[in-house]
Amino acid sequence: CVSKKEKIEEIRTELNEILKIDQEPRNRIVELWQTAPNDTLSQRQLGMEIWRNDSINLIRMCEIIDQYGLVFGEENEILWVVIQHASLEVQQKYLPMFVEAAEQRNIKGELVAMLQDRIACRLGQPQIYGTQGNYNENGIFQPVAMIGPEKVNERRASIGMNTLEEYIEQMNNQ
């Protein structure tokens, strides 16, 4: 009989493998965009691989979260990575758990803020923290509409985020 603590350790190992499966093709597609921007066939093939991986990973993530919650320490970020790529409905379902985990300091508040902003944008609503945006024709990141933009840095500071101006600079220097 495996104890809950042992099972959680097994899941931590599994989560780290899932992160590799999630990120490796994403890293390859970014490299492909830079080195072969016109190779749309390879881009589509990688896109399908990412979609397939996301689908498989999401099924397992939902099983893990539904059974154990967010009790995995740093690996909670892996659960977040997979959920942020999920459908709006899945994101909304798990957002309260991520908010609670952030309040208990079991996940970075910045990650939860990104999920909250992503959900708001997908619903056509203004975001709270300014984490979502687009790159303009000059390649400059610009956040999309925000609730009370004059207070965004106060909100960001309250959960340990840098200023919006620093974030924009960071996004433009990637």
Chimera marker file (.cmm) of the C-alpha trace (Angstrom):
<marker_set name="trace">
<marker id="1" x="0.000" y="0.000" z="0.000" r="1" g="1" b="0" radius="0.5"/>
<marker id="2" x="1.428" y="3.349" z="-1.064" r="1" g="1" b="0" radius="0.5"/>
<marker id="3" x="1.059" y="6.224" z="1.388" r="1" g="1" b="0" radius="0.5"/>
<marker id="4" x="-0.370" y="9.565" z="0.269" r="1" g="1" b="0" radius="0.5"/>
<marker id="5" x="3.066" y="11.157" z="0.811" r="1" g="1" b="0" radius="0.5"/>
<marker id="6" x="4.705" y="8.548" z="-1.446" r="1" g="1" b="0" radius="0.5"/>
<marker id="7" x="1.982" y="9.006" z="-4.065" r="1" g="1" b="0" radius="0.5"/>
<marker id="8" x="2.516" y="12.772" z="-4.032" r="1" g="1" b="0" radius="0.5"/>
<marker id="9" x="6.242" y="12.214" z="-4.602" r="1" g="1" b="0" radius="0.5"/>
<marker id="10" x="5.414" y="9.941" z="-7.567" r="1" g="1" b="0" radius="0.5"/>
<marker id="11" x="3.121" y="12.619" z="-8.961" r="1" g="1" b="0" radius="0.5"/>
<marker id="12" x="5.838" y="15.274" z="-8.565" r="1" g="1" b="0" radius="0.5"/>
<marker id="13" x="8.104" y="13.175" z="-10.776" r="1" g="1" b="0" radius="0.5"/>
<marker id="14" x="5.282" y="12.693" z="-13.277" r="1" g="1" b="0" radius="0.5"/>
<marker id="15" x="4.574" y="16.433" z="-13.303" r="1" g="1" b="0" radius="0.5"/>
<marker id="16" x="8.189" y="17.203" z="-14.193" r="1" g="1" b="0" radius="0.5"/>
<marker id="17" x="7.956" y="14.787" z="-17.132" r="1" g="1" b="0" radius="0.5"/>
<marker id="18" x="4.711" y="16.431" z="-18.243" r="1" g="1" b="0" radius="0.5"/>
<marker id="19" x="6.412" y="19.840" z="-18.161" r="1" g="1" b="0" radius="0.5"/>
<marker id="20" x="9.084" y="18.557" z="-20.561" r="1" g="1" b="0" radius="0.5"/>
<marker id="21" x="6.387" y="17.183" z="-22.870" r="1" g="1" b="0" radius="0.5"/>
<marker id="22" x="4.567" y="20.542" z="-22.709" r="1" g="1" b="0" radius="0.5"/>
<marker id="23" x="7.544" y="22.824" z="-23.253" r="1" g="1" b="0" radius="0.5"/>
<marker id="24" x="9.844" y="20.941" z="-25.649" r="1" g="1" b="0" radius="0.5"/>
<marker id="25" x="7.686" y="21.284" z="-28.793" r="1" g="1" b="0" radius="0.5"/>
<marker id="26" x="6.817" y="24.871" z="-27.836" r="1" g="1" b="0" radius="0.5"/>
<marker id="27" x="10.526" y="25.689" z="-27.707" r="1" g="1" b="0" radius="0.5"/>
<marker id="28" x="10.997" y="24.002" z="-31.097" r="1" g="1" b="0" radius="0.5"/>
<marker id="29" x="8.164" y="25.987" z="-32.694" r="1" g="1" b="0" radius="0.5"/>
<marker id="30" x="9.549" y="29.294" z="-31.409" r="1" g="1" b="0" radius="0.5"/>
<marker id="31" x="12.937" y="28.356" z="-32.876" r="1" g="1" b="0" radius="0.5"/>
<marker id="32" x="11.239" y="27.369" z="-36.145" r="1" g="1" b="0" radius="0.5"/>
<marker id="33" x="9.402" y="30.711" z="-36.311" r="1" g="1" b="0" radius="0.5"/>
<marker id="34" x="12.769" y="32.450" z="-36.002" r="1" g="1" b="0" radius="0.5"/>
<marker id="35" x="14.847" y="30.236" z="-38.302" r="1" g="1" b="0" radius="0.5"/>
<marker id="36" x="12.276" y="29.171" z="-40.908" r="1" g="1" b="0" radius="0.5"/>
<marker id="37" x="9.292" y="31.520" z="-40.765" r="1" g="1" b="0" radius="0.5"/>
<marker id="38" x="7.971" y="30.297" z="-44.136" r="1" g="1" b="0" radius="0.5"/>
<marker id="39" x="8.064" y="26.580" z="-43.262" r="1" g="1" b="0" radius="0.5"/>
<marker id="40" x="4.352" y="26.418" z="-42.565" r="1" g="1" b="0" radius="0.5"/>
<marker id="41" x="4.181" y="22.633" z="-42.972" r="1" g="1" b="0" radius="0.5"/>
<marker id="42" x="6.645" y="22.062" z="-40.125" r="1" g="1" b="0" radius="0.5"/>
<marker id="43" x="4.886" y="24.720" z="-38.072" r="1" g="1" b="0" radius="0.5"/>
<marker id="44" x="1.524" y="22.983" z="-38.592" r="1" g="1" b="0" radius="0.5"/>
<marker id="45" x="3.032" y="19.601" z="-37.672" r="1" g="1" b="0" radius="0.5"/>
<marker id="46" x="4.497" y="21.027" z="-34.477" r="1" g="1" b="0" radius="0.5"/>
<marker id="47" x="1.199" y="22.747" z="-33.751" r="1" g="1" b="0" radius="0.5"/>
<marker id="48" x="-0.569" y="19.389" z="-33.991" r="1" g="1" b="0" radius="0.5"/>
<marker id="49" x="2.013" y="17.822" z="-31.669" r="1" g="1" b="0" radius="0.5"/>
<marker id="50" x="1.462" y="20.626" z="-29.152" r="1" g="1" b="0" radius="0.5"/>
<marker id="51" x="-2.313" y="20.233" z="-29.422" r="1" g="1" b="0" radius="0.5"/>
<marker id="52" x="-2.078" y="16.458" z="-28.910" r="1" g="1" b="0" radius="0.5"/>
<marker id="53" x="0.281" y="16.841" z="-25.928" r="1" g="1" b="0" radius="0.5"/>
<marker id="54" x="-1.947" y="19.512" z="-24.387" r="1" g="1" b="0" radius="0.5"/>
<marker id="55" x="-4.983" y="17.246" z="-24.708" r="1" g="1" b="0" radius="0.5"/>
<marker id="56" x="-3.253" y="14.283" z="-23.062" r="1" g="1" b="0" radius="0.5"/>
<marker id="57" x="-1.616" y="16.424" z="-20.364" r="1" g="1" b="0" radius="0.5"/>
<marker id="58" x="-4.889" y="18.171" z="-19.552" r="1" g="1" b="0" radius="0.5"/>
<marker id="59" x="-6.698" y="14.905" z="-18.890" r="1" g="1" b="0" radius="0.5"/>
<marker id="60" x="-4.010" y="13.873" z="-16.410" r="1" g="1" b="0" radius="0.5"/>
<marker id="61" x="-3.795" y="17.331" z="-14.799" r="1" g="1" b="0" radius="0.5"/>
<marker id="62" x="-7.534" y="17.389" z="-14.154" r="1" g="1" b="0" radius="0.5"/>
<marker id="63" x="-7.343" y="13.927" z="-12.567" r="1" g="1" b="0" radius="0.5"/>
<marker id="64" x="-4.483" y="15.058" z="-10.324" r="1" g="1" b="0" radius="0.5"/>
<marker id="65" x="-6.067" y="18.357" z="-9.277" r="1" g="1" b="0" radius="0.5"/>
<marker id="66" x="-9.475" y="16.775" z="-8.708" r="1" g="1" b="0" radius="0.5"/>
<marker id="67" x="-7.977" y="14.047" z="-6.534" r="1" g="1" b="0" radius="0.5"/>
<marker id="68" x="-5.205" y="15.901" z="-4.671" r="1" g="1" b="0" radius="0.5"/>
<marker id="69" x="-5.727" y="19.624" z="-5.105" r="1" g="1" b="0" radius="0.5"/>
<marker id="70" x="-2.705" y="21.909" z="-5.298" r="1" g="1" b="0" radius="0.5"/>
<marker id="71" x="-0.423" y="20.256" z="-2.723" r="1" g="1" b="0" radius="0.5"/>
<marker id="72" x="2.726" y="19.826" z="-4.796" r="1" g="1" b="0" radius="0.5"/>
<marker id="73" x="4.824" y="22.876" z="-3.911" r="1" g="1" b="0" radius="0.5"/>
<marker id="74" x="6.809" y="24.141" z="-6.902" r="1" g="1" b="0" radius="0.5"/>
<marker id="75" x="5.130" y="21.586" z="-9.133" r="1" g="1" b="0" radius="0.5"/>
<marker id="76" x="1.856" y="23.512" z="-8.750" r="1" g="1" b="0" radius="0.5"/>
<marker id="77" x="3.374" y="25.742" z="-11.442" r="1" g="1" b="0" radius="0.5"/>
<marker id="78" x="3.375" y="22.778" z="-13.836" r="1" g="1" b="0" radius="0.5"/>
<marker id="79" x="-0.330" y="22.279" z="-13.194" r="1" g="1" b="0" radius="0.5"/>
<marker id="80" x="-0.783" y="25.987" z="-13.935" r="1" g="1" b="0" radius="0.5"/>
<marker id="81" x="1.199" y="25.719" z="-17.207" r="1" g="1" b="0" radius="0.5"/>
<marker id="82" x="-1.130" y="23.011" z="-18.480" r="1" g="1" b="0" radius="0.5"/>
<marker id="83" x="-4.319" y="24.713" z="-17.255" r="1" g="1" b="0" radius="0.5"/>
<marker id="84" x="-3.350" y="28.033" z="-18.858" r="1" g="1" b="0" radius="0.5"/>
<marker id="85" x="-3.308" y="26.250" z="-22.239" r="1" g="1" b="0" radius="0.5"/>
<marker id="86" x="-6.755" y="24.711" z="-21.613" r="1" g="1" b="0" radius="0.5"/>
<marker id="87" x="-10.231" y="25.795" z="-22.661" r="1" g="1" b="0" radius="0.5"/>
<marker id="88" x="-11.912" y="28.760" z="-21.023" r="1" g="1" b="0" radius="0.5"/>
<marker id="89" x="-14.280" y="26.417" z="-19.161" r="1" g="1" b="0" radius="0.5"/>
<marker id="90" x="-11.395" y="24.440" z="-17.656" r="1" g="1" b="0" radius="0.5"/>
<marker id="91" x="-9.563" y="27.627" z="-16.711" r="1" g="1" b="0" radius="0.5"/>
<marker id="92" x="-12.672" y="28.972" z="-14.974" r="1" g="1" b="0" radius="0.5"/>
<marker id="93" x="-13.248" y="25.674" z="-13.166" r="1" g="1" b="0" radius="0.5"/>
<marker id="94" x="-9.797" y="25.621" z="-11.592" r="1" g="1" b="0" radius="0.5"/>
<marker id="95" x="-9.201" y="29.358" z="-11.077" r="1" g="1" b="0" radius="0.5"/>
<marker id="96" x="-10.657" y="29.362" z="-7.519" r="1" g="1" b="0" radius="0.5"/>
<marker id="97" x="-8.238" y="26.580" z="-6.523" r="1" g="1" b="0" radius="0.5"/>
<marker id="98" x="-5.300" y="28.551" z="-7.918" r="1" g="1" b="0" radius="0.5"/>
<marker id="99" x="-6.459" y="31.726" z="-6.138" r="1" g="1" b="0" radius="0.5"/>
<marker id="100" x="-6.662" y="29.813" z="-2.853" r="1" g="1" b="0" radius="0.5"/>
<marker id="101" x="-3.228" y="28.267" z="-3.451" r="1" g="1" b="0" radius="0.5"/>
<marker id="102" x="-1.762" y="31.748" z="-4.048" r="1" g="1" b="0" radius="0.5"/>
<marker id="103" x="-3.348" y="33.021" z="-0.831" r="1" g="1" b="0" radius="0.5"/>
<marker id="104" x="-1.667" y="30.112" z="0.978" r="1" g="1" b="0" radius="0.5"/>
<marker id="105" x="1.593" y="30.863" z="-0.859" r="1" g="1" b="0" radius="0.5"/>
<marker id="106" x="1.532" y="27.501" z="-2.637" r="1" g="1" b="0" radius="0.5"/>
<marker id="107" x="1.894" y="29.172" z="-6.051" r="1" g="1" b="0" radius="0.5"/>
<marker id="108" x="3.168" y="32.558" z="-7.199" r="1" g="1" b="0" radius="0.5"/>
<marker id="109" x="0.508" y="35.253" z="-7.256" r="1" g="1" b="0" radius="0.5"/>
<marker id="110" x="1.868" y="36.446" z="-10.596" r="1" g="1" b="0" radius="0.5"/>
<marker id="111" x="0.885" y="33.151" z="-12.234" r="1" g="1" b="0" radius="0.5"/>
<marker id="112" x="-2.640" y="33.359" z="-10.881" r="1" g="1" b="0" radius="0.5"/>
<marker id="113" x="-2.854" y="36.971" z="-12.068" r="1" g="1" b="0" radius="0.5"/>
<marker id="114" x="-1.900" y="35.828" z="-15.570" r="1" g="1" b="0" radius="0.5"/>
<marker id="115" x="-4.632" y="33.191" z="-15.487" r="1" g="1" b="0" radius="0.5"/>
<marker id="116" x="-7.186" y="35.735" z="-14.233" r="1" g="1" b="0" radius="0.5"/>
<marker id="117" x="-6.203" y="38.167" z="-16.988" r="1" g="1" b="0" radius="0.5"/>
<marker id="118" x="-6.281" y="35.437" z="-19.634" r="1" g="1" b="0" radius="0.5"/>
<marker id="119" x="-9.792" y="34.428" z="-18.571" r="1" g="1" b="0" radius="0.5"/>
<marker id="120" x="-10.993" y="38.056" z="-18.576" r="1" g="1" b="0" radius="0.5"/>
<marker id="121" x="-9.601" y="38.616" z="-22.074" r="1" g="1" b="0" radius="0.5"/>
<marker id="122" x="-11.162" y="35.412" z="-23.376" r="1" g="1" b="0" radius="0.5"/>
<marker id="123" x="-14.501" y="36.653" z="-22.006" r="1" g="1" b="0" radius="0.5"/>
<marker id="124" x="-14.022" y="40.003" z="-23.758" r="1" g="1" b="0" radius="0.5"/>
<marker id="125" x="-13.593" y="41.814" z="-20.437" r="1" g="1" b="0" radius="0.5"/>
<marker id="126" x="-10.829" y="44.177" z="-19.324" r="1" g="1" b="0" radius="0.5"/>
<marker id="127" x="-7.976" y="42.509" z="-17.492" r="1" g="1" b="0" radius="0.5"/>
<marker id="128" x="-6.894" y="43.238" z="-13.920" r="1" g="1" b="0" radius="0.5"/>
<marker id="129" x="-3.078" y="43.065" z="-13.922" r="1" g="1" b="0" radius="0.5"/>
<marker id="130" x="-2.030" y="43.923" z="-17.492" r="1" g="1" b="0" radius="0.5"/>
<marker id="131" x="-0.352" y="40.592" z="-18.238" r="1" g="1" b="0" radius="0.5"/>
<marker id="132" x="-2.078" y="40.020" z="-21.580" r="1" g="1" b="0" radius="0.5"/>
<marker id="133" x="-1.409" y="42.001" z="-24.699" r="1" g="1" b="0" radius="0.5"/>
<marker id="134" x="-0.349" y="42.073" z="-28.305" r="1" g="1" b="0" radius="0.5"/>
<marker id="135" x="2.717" y="43.135" z="-30.228" r="1" g="1" b="0" radius="0.5"/>
<marker id="136" x="2.130" y="46.116" z="-32.498" r="1" g="1" b="0" radius="0.5"/>
<marker id="137" x="3.468" y="46.471" z="-36.052" r="1" g="1" b="0" radius="0.5"/>
<marker id="138" x="6.814" y="47.628" z="-34.612" r="1" g="1" b="0" radius="0.5"/>
<marker id="139" x="7.115" y="44.523" z="-32.435" r="1" g="1" b="0" radius="0.5"/>
<marker id="140" x="6.345" y="46.411" z="-29.209" r="1" g="1" b="0" radius="0.5"/>
<marker id="141" x="4.260" y="44.645" z="-26.550" r="1" g="1" b="0" radius="0.5"/>
<marker id="142" x="1.148" y="46.569" z="-25.542" r="1" g="1" b="0" radius="0.5"/>
<marker id="143" x="-1.268" y="45.349" z="-22.849" r="1" g="1" b="0" radius="0.5"/>
<marker id="144" x="-4.917" y="45.138" z="-23.855" r="1" g="1" b="0" radius="0.5"/>
<marker id="145" x="-7.692" y="46.966" z="-21.972" r="1" g="1" b="0" radius="0.5"/>
<marker id="146" x="-7.459" y="47.017" z="-18.173" r="1" g="1" b="0" radius="0.5"/>
<marker id="147" x="-9.788" y="47.827" z="-15.322" r="1" g="1" b="0" radius="0.5"/>
<marker id="148" x="-8.617" y="51.070" z="-13.685" r="1" g="1" b="0" radius="0.5"/>
<marker id="149" x="-5.209" y="51.294" z="-15.375" r="1" g="1" b="0" radius="0.5"/>
<marker id="150" x="-4.195" y="54.109" z="-13.010" r="1" g="1" b="0" radius="0.5"/>
<marker id="151" x="-4.215" y="51.572" z="-10.138" r="1" g="1" b="0" radius="0.5"/>
<marker id="152" x="-2.684" y="48.604" z="-11.984" r="1" g="1" b="0" radius="0.5"/>
<marker id="153" x="0.710" y="48.961" z="-10.284" r="1" g="1" b="0" radius="0.5"/>
<marker id="154" x="-0.938" y="48.947" z="-6.850" r="1" g="1" b="0" radius="0.5"/>
<marker id="155" x="-2.739" y="45.725" z="-7.736" r="1" g="1" b="0" radius="0.5"/>
<marker id="156" x="0.438" y="44.218" z="-9.146" r="1" g="1" b="0" radius="0.5"/>
<marker id="157" x="2.455" y="45.175" z="-6.058" r="1" g="1" b="0" radius="0.5"/>
<marker id="158" x="-0.177" y="43.661" z="-3.756" r="1" g="1" b="0" radius="0.5"/>
<marker id="159" x="0.632" y="40.208" z="-5.133" r="1" g="1" b="0" radius="0.5"/>
<marker id="160" x="4.380" y="40.676" z="-5.504" r="1" g="1" b="0" radius="0.5"/>
<marker id="161" x="4.551" y="41.615" z="-9.180" r="1" g="1" b="0" radius="0.5"/>
<marker id="162" x="6.852" y="44.203" z="-10.712" r="1" g="1" b="0" radius="0.5"/>
<marker id="163" x="5.379" y="47.366" z="-12.206" r="1" g="1" b="0" radius="0.5"/>
<marker id="164" x="3.506" y="47.291" z="-15.494" r="1" g="1" b="0" radius="0.5"/>
<marker id="165" x="6.240" y="49.432" z="-17.032" r="1" g="1" b="0" radius="0.5"/>
<marker id="166" x="8.902" y="46.901" z="-15.966" r="1" g="1" b="0" radius="0.5"/>
<marker id="167" x="6.743" y="44.052" z="-17.275" r="1" g="1" b="0" radius="0.5"/>
<marker id="168" x="6.313" y="45.753" z="-20.660" r="1" g="1" b="0" radius="0.5"/>
<marker id="169" x="10.073" y="46.316" z="-20.858" r="1" g="1" b="0" radius="0.5"/>
<marker id="170" x="10.635" y="42.651" z="-19.966" r="1" g="1" b="0" radius="0.5"/>
<marker id="171" x="8.202" y="41.508" z="-22.663" r="1" g="1" b="0" radius="0.5"/>
<marker id="172" x="9.931" y="43.711" z="-25.250" r="1" g="1" b="0" radius="0.5"/>
<marker id="173" x="13.391" y="42.352" z="-24.394" r="1" g="1" b="0" radius="0.5"/>
<marker id="174" x="12.648" y="38.651" z="-24.733" r="1" g="1" b="0" radius="0.5"/>
<link id1="1" id2="2" r="1" g="1" b="0" radius="0.2"/>
<link id1="2" id2="3" r="1" g="1" b="0" radius="0.2"/>
<link id1="3" id2="4" r="1" g="1" b="0" radius="0.2"/>
<link id1="4" id2="5" r="1" g="1" b="0" radius="0.2"/>
<link id1="5" id2="6" r="1" g="1" b="0" radius="0.2"/>
<link id1="6" id2="7" r="1" g="1" b="0" radius="0.2"/>
<link id1="7" id2="8" r="1" g="1" b="0" radius="0.2"/>
<link id1="8" id2="9" r="1" g="1" b="0" radius="0.2"/>
<link id1="9" id2="10" r="1" g="1" b="0" radius="0.2"/>
<link id1="10" id2="11" r="1" g="1" b="0" radius="0.2"/>
<link id1="11" id2="12" r="1" g="1" b="0" radius="0.2"/>
<link id1="12" id2="13" r="1" g="1" b="0" radius="0.2"/>
<link id1="13" id2="14" r="1" g="1" b="0" radius="0.2"/>
<link id1="14" id2="15" r="1" g="1" b="0" radius="0.2"/>
<link id1="15" id2="16" r="1" g="1" b="0" radius="0.2"/>
<link id1="16" id2="17" r="1" g="1" b="0" radius="0.2"/>
<link id1="17" id2="18" r="1" g="1" b="0" radius="0.2"/>
<link id1="18" id2="19" r="1" g="1" b="0" radius="0.2"/>
<link id1="19" id2="20" r="1" g="1" b="0" radius="0.2"/>
<link id1="20" id2="21" r="1" g="1" b="0" radius="0.2"/>
<link id1="21" id2="22" r="1" g="1" b="0" radius="0.2"/>
<link id1="22" id2="23" r="1" g="1" b="0" radius="0.2"/>
<link id1="23" id2="24" r="1" g="1" b="0" radius="0.2"/>
<link id1="24" id2="25" r="1" g="1" b="0" radius="0.2"/>
<link id1="25" id2="26" r="1" g="1" b="0" radius="0.2"/>
<link id1="26" id2="27" r="1" g="1" b="0" radius="0.2"/>
<link id1="27" id2="28" r="1" g="1" b="0" radius="0.2"/>
<link id1="28" id2="29" r="1" g="1" b="0" radius="0.2"/>
<link id1="29" id2="30" r="1" g="1" b="0" radius="0.2"/>
<link id1="30" id2="31" r="1" g="1" b="0" radius="0.2"/>
<link id1="31" id2="32" r="1" g="1" b="0" radius="0.2"/>
<link id1="32" id2="33" r="1" g="1" b="0" radius="0.2"/>
<link id1="33" id2="34" r="1" g="1" b="0" radius="0.2"/>
<link id1="34" id2="35" r="1" g="1" b="0" radius="0.2"/>
<link id1="35" id2="36" r="1" g="1" b="0" radius="0.2"/>
<link id1="36" id2="37" r="1" g="1" b="0" radius="0.2"/>
<link id1="37" id2="38" r="1" g="1" b="0" radius="0.2"/>
<link id1="38" id2="39" r="1" g="1" b="0" radius="0.2"/>
<link id1="39" id2="40" r="1" g="1" b="0" radius="0.2"/>
<link id1="40" id2="41" r="1" g="1" b="0" radius="0.2"/>
<link id1="41" id2="42" r="1" g="1" b="0" radius="0.2"/>
<link id1="42" id2="43" r="1" g="1" b="0" radius="0.2"/>
<link id1="43" id2="44" r="1" g="1" b="0" radius="0.2"/>
<link id1="44" id2="45" r="1" g="1" b="0" radius="0.2"/>
<link id1="45" id2="46" r="1" g="1" b="0" radius="0.2"/>
<link id1="46" id2="47" r="1" g="1" b="0" radius="0.2"/>
<link id1="47" id2="48" r="1" g="1" b="0" radius="0.2"/>
<link id1="48" id2="49" r="1" g="1" b="0" radius="0.2"/>
<link id1="49" id2="50" r="1" g="1" b="0" radius="0.2"/>
<link id1="50" id2="51" r="1" g="1" b="0" radius="0.2"/>
<link id1="51" id2="52" r="1" g="1" b="0" radius="0.2"/>
<link id1="52" id2="53" r="1" g="1" b="0" radius="0.2"/>
<link id1="53" id2="54" r="1" g="1" b="0" radius="0.2"/>
<link id1="54" id2="55" r="1" g="1" b="0" radius="0.2"/>
<link id1="55" id2="56" r="1" g="1" b="0" radius="0.2"/>
<link id1="56" id2="57" r="1" g="1" b="0" radius="0.2"/>
<link id1="57" id2="58" r="1" g="1" b="0" radius="0.2"/>
<link id1="58" id2="59" r="1" g="1" b="0" radius="0.2"/>
<link id1="59" id2="60" r="1" g="1" b="0" radius="0.2"/>
<link id1="60" id2="61" r="1" g="1" b="0" radius="0.2"/>
<link id1="61" id2="62" r="1" g="1" b="0" radius="0.2"/>
<link id1="62" id2="63" r="1" g="1" b="0" radius="0.2"/>
<link id1="63" id2="64" r="1" g="1" b="0" radius="0.2"/>
<link id1="64" id2="65" r="1" g="1" b="0" radius="0.2"/>
<link id1="65" id2="66" r="1" g="1" b="0" radius="0.2"/>
<link id1="66" id2="67" r="1" g="1" b="0" radius="0.2"/>
<link id1="67" id2="68" r="1" g="1" b="0" radius="0.2"/>
<link id1="68" id2="69" r="1" g="1" b="0" radius="0.2"/>
<link id1="69" id2="70" r="1" g="1" b="0" radius="0.2"/>
<link id1="70" id2="71" r="1" g="1" b="0" radius="0.2"/>
<link id1="71" id2="72" r="1" g="1" b="0" radius="0.2"/>
<link id1="72" id2="73" r="1" g="1" b="0" radius="0.2"/>
<link id1="73" id2="74" r="1" g="1" b="0" radius="0.2"/>
<link id1="74" id2="75" r="1" g="1" b="0" radius="0.2"/>
<link id1="75" id2="76" r="1" g="1" b="0" radius="0.2"/>
<link id1="76" id2="77" r="1" g="1" b="0" radius="0.2"/>
<link id1="77" id2="78" r="1" g="1" b="0" radius="0.2"/>
<link id1="78" id2="79" r="1" g="1" b="0" radius="0.2"/>
<link id1="79" id2="80" r="1" g="1" b="0" radius="0.2"/>
<link id1="80" id2="81" r="1" g="1" b="0" radius="0.2"/>
<link id1="81" id2="82" r="1" g="1" b="0" radius="0.2"/>
<link id1="82" id2="83" r="1" g="1" b="0" radius="0.2"/>
<link id1="83" id2="84" r="1" g="1" b="0" radius="0.2"/>
<link id1="84" id2="85" r="1" g="1" b="0" radius="0.2"/>
<link id1="85" id2="86" r="1" g="1" b="0" radius="0.2"/>
<link id1="86" id2="87" r="1" g="1" b="0" radius="0.2"/>
<link id1="87" id2="88" r="1" g="1" b="0" radius="0.2"/>
<link id1="88" id2="89" r="1" g="1" b="0" radius="0.2"/>
<link id1="89" id2="90" r="1" g="1" b="0" radius="0.2"/>
<link id1="90" id2="91" r="1" g="1" b="0" radius="0.2"/>
<link id1="91" id2="92" r="1" g="1" b="0" radius="0.2"/>
<link id1="92" id2="93" r="1" g="1" b="0" radius="0.2"/>
<link id1="93" id2="94" r="1" g="1" b="0" radius="0.2"/>
<link id1="94" id2="95" r="1" g="1" b="0" radius="0.2"/>
<link id1="95" id2="96" r="1" g="1" b="0" radius="0.2"/>
<link id1="96" id2="97" r="1" g="1" b="0" radius="0.2"/>
<link id1="97" id2="98" r="1" g="1" b="0" radius="0.2"/>
<link id1="98" id2="99" r="1" g="1" b="0" radius="0.2"/>
<link id1="99" id2="100" r="1" g="1" b="0" radius="0.2"/>
<link id1="100" id2="101" r="1" g="1" b="0" radius="0.2"/>
<link id1="101" id2="102" r="1" g="1" b="0" radius="0.2"/>
<link id1="102" id2="103" r="1" g="1" b="0" radius="0.2"/>
<link id1="103" id2="104" r="1" g="1" b="0" radius="0.2"/>
<link id1="104" id2="105" r="1" g="1" b="0" radius="0.2"/>
<link id1="105" id2="106" r="1" g="1" b="0" radius="0.2"/>
<link id1="106" id2="107" r="1" g="1" b="0" radius="0.2"/>
<link id1="107" id2="108" r="1" g="1" b="0" radius="0.2"/>
<link id1="108" id2="109" r="1" g="1" b="0" radius="0.2"/>
<link id1="109" id2="110" r="1" g="1" b="0" radius="0.2"/>
<link id1="110" id2="111" r="1" g="1" b="0" radius="0.2"/>
<link id1="111" id2="112" r="1" g="1" b="0" radius="0.2"/>
<link id1="112" id2="113" r="1" g="1" b="0" radius="0.2"/>
<link id1="113" id2="114" r="1" g="1" b="0" radius="0.2"/>
<link id1="114" id2="115" r="1" g="1" b="0" radius="0.2"/>
<link id1="115" id2="116" r="1" g="1" b="0" radius="0.2"/>
<link id1="116" id2="117" r="1" g="1" b="0" radius="0.2"/>
<link id1="117" id2="118" r="1" g="1" b="0" radius="0.2"/>
<link id1="118" id2="119" r="1" g="1" b="0" radius="0.2"/>
<link id1="119" id2="120" r="1" g="1" b="0" radius="0.2"/>
<link id1="120" id2="121" r="1" g="1" b="0" radius="0.2"/>
<link id1="121" id2="122" r="1" g="1" b="0" radius="0.2"/>
<link id1="122" id2="123" r="1" g="1" b="0" radius="0.2"/>
<link id1="123" id2="124" r="1" g="1" b="0" radius="0.2"/>
<link id1="124" id2="125" r="1" g="1" b="0" radius="0.2"/>
<link id1="125" id2="126" r="1" g="1" b="0" radius="0.2"/>
<link id1="126" id2="127" r="1" g="1" b="0" radius="0.2"/>
<link id1="127" id2="128" r="1" g="1" b="0" radius="0.2"/>
<link id1="128" id2="129" r="1" g="1" b="0" radius="0.2"/>
<link id1="129" id2="130" r="1" g="1" b="0" radius="0.2"/>
<link id1="130" id2="131" r="1" g="1" b="0" radius="0.2"/>
<link id1="131" id2="132" r="1" g="1" b="0" radius="0.2"/>
<link id1="132" id2="133" r="1" g="1" b="0" radius="0.2"/>
<link id1="133" id2="134" r="1" g="1" b="0" radius="0.2"/>
<link id1="134" id2="135" r="1" g="1" b="0" radius="0.2"/>
<link id1="135" id2="136" r="1" g="1" b="0" radius="0.2"/>
<link id1="136" id2="137" r="1" g="1" b="0" radius="0.2"/>
<link id1="137" id2="138" r="1" g="1" b="0" radius="0.2"/>
<link id1="138" id2="139" r="1" g="1" b="0" radius="0.2"/>
<link id1="139" id2="140" r="1" g="1" b="0" radius="0.2"/>
<link id1="140" id2="141" r="1" g="1" b="0" radius="0.2"/>
<link id1="141" id2="142" r="1" g="1" b="0" radius="0.2"/>
<link id1="142" id2="143" r="1" g="1" b="0" radius="0.2"/>
<link id1="143" id2="144" r="1" g="1" b="0" radius="0.2"/>
<link id1="144" id2="145" r="1" g="1" b="0" radius="0.2"/>
<link id1="145" id2="146" r="1" g="1" b="0" radius="0.2"/>
<link id1="146" id2="147" r="1" g="1" b="0" radius="0.2"/>
<link id1="147" id2="148" r="1" g="1" b="0" radius="0.2"/>
<link id1="148" id2="149" r="1" g="1" b="0" radius="0.2"/>
<link id1="149" id2="150" r="1" g="1" b="0" radius="0.2"/>
<link id1="150" id2="151" r="1" g="1" b="0" radius="0.2"/>
<link id1="151" id2="152" r="1" g="1" b="0" radius="0.2"/>
<link id1="152" id2="153" r="1" g="1" b="0" radius="0.2"/>
<link id1="153" id2="154" r="1" g="1" b="0" radius="0.2"/>
<link id1="154" id2="155" r="1" g="1" b="0" radius="0.2"/>
<link id1="155" id2="156" r="1" g="1" b="0" radius="0.2"/>
<link id1="156" id2="157" r="1" g="1" b="0" radius="0.2"/>
<link id1="157" id2="158" r="1" g="1" b="0" radius="0.2"/>
<link id1="158" id2="159" r="1" g="1" b="0" radius="0.2"/>
<link id1="159" id2="160" r="1" g="1" b="0" radius="0.2"/>
<link id1="160" id2="161" r="1" g="1" b="0" radius="0.2"/>
<link id1="161" id2="162" r="1" g="1" b="0" radius="0.2"/>
<link id1="162" id2="163" r="1" g="1" b="0" radius="0.2"/>
<link id1="163" id2="164" r="1" g="1" b="0" radius="0.2"/>
<link id1="164" id2="165" r="1" g="1" b="0" radius="0.2"/>
<link id1="165" id2="166" r="1" g="1" b="0" radius="0.2"/>
<link id1="166" id2="167" r="1" g="1" b="0" radius="0.2"/>
<link id1="167" id2="168" r="1" g="1" b="0" radius="0.2"/>
<link id1="168" id2="169" r="1" g="1" b="0" radius="0.2"/>
<link id1="169" id2="170" r="1" g="1" b="0" radius="0.2"/>
<link id1="170" id2="171" r="1" g="1" b="0" radius="0.2"/>
<link id1="171" id2="172" r="1" g="1" b="0" radius="0.2"/>
<link id1="172" id2="173" r="1" g="1" b="0" radius="0.2"/>
<link id1="173" id2="174" r="1" g="1" b="0" radius="0.2"/>
</marker_set>
